[in-house]
């Protein structure tokens, strides 16, 4: 089932970042008070660099934008250099004029995770929902830290990471050693993500080709969390040729 997923195949990772940044800048120019969803990982880094360039050189303003991030490692506080709060500060927030108090990232050190997660869901609702959420995809098809098996209606919650995800994040890009990677995270759910009015998923490199093929053309199944976006009314995958190679 190809579902409703719109596909944009770009020549390389650089074009993926430029196309993704264009989609977000168009939204923000049109609706300065937009509520955007953000992702972490290697894939969106260039998109954030391009948005920062647009802010500096083209006057793109985030002054009225509100942002929500997909997830955060459980046990890391926002000053830890592997936390996703820190990633967002260094890759985007410190480089544009977004107001820090309008940037929401789950607190990996919250005393009561269930309360933290419920408050996050309520905050999204109180802001009127997310206009456009940027997503990455794991080699195993995960979105945010919704690993295979996550239900389509899952909400923000404390989750366990799979060994595959722990290994992928300790390959030297982020953590140096698997033993340093937290085993759990707070993650928005698939149900939370599906409620965004628009979704843009990015994938680059051959390592993502199987996951992209399964998400786009495979069955609608929790075994491949990204396939659970197939019936979303406005979901675009922006991928490079390598990530598209098994489509
Ligand atoms: P990556 O992670 O961009 O670092 O490949 C994506 C993901 O796991 O969602």
Boltz pocket constraint, residues with backbone or C-beta under 6 A from the ligand:
constraints:
  - pocket:
      binder: B
      contacts: [[A, 40], [A, 41], [A, 42], [A, 43], [A, 44], [A, 136], [A, 137], [A, 138], [A, 139], [A, 142], [A, 143], [A, 144]]
      max_distance: 6.0
